[in-house]
Amino acid sequence: MNIGEVAERAGVPPKTIRYYEDIGLICPLRSDNGYRAFQPKDLHKLAFLGRARALGFSIEDCRTLLALYDDSTRESAQVKQIAEEHLHQIDEKIAQLQSMRNTLAHLVEACQGDHRPDCPILEDLSNTLVD
């Protein structure tokens, strides 16, 4: 399979496939003329990476998860720990976003949005200046 076929089947853009190759996540065989010759295992690995990235795992987490997937002696506790750490990071980000949303919603509600120049949104933003 060539890179276009693999990209389509795995749902991963060719540019991303090249990046994964550059950083060593995948190592497709090369034909005599230098073209990538993707094997079914490469397609599976790319689909695995695509799903992991869609769940927000970092490249390093993906590298670790791939290594664990390939390790028949792995313990699921190792995988669960990575997933739990990632879930905690997601929860922290959601809390940060919720706080931002609440603050902004309060400011939007406080702003009259009419012809007057006073604006609580701009006042709040200007209060963050450090003297």
Number of C-alpha atoms within 10 A of each C-alpha: 13 11 20 13 13 23 19 12 13 20 14 19 15 15 11 13 19 15 13 16 13 11 11 11 20 21 15 17 13 11 10 8 6 8 12 15 16 19 13 10 11 18 23 14 16 23 18 17 24 19 16 17 14 10 13 15 19 13 15 10 17 20 17 15 20 17 13 16 15 10 10 8 8 12 10 10 9 13 15 11 11 16 16 12 11 17 15 12 13 14 12 12 12 12 12 12 12 12 12 12 12 12 13 14 12 13 17 14 12 12 15 13 12 8 6 8 8 12 15 17 16 11 11 12 9 10 8 8 7 5 3
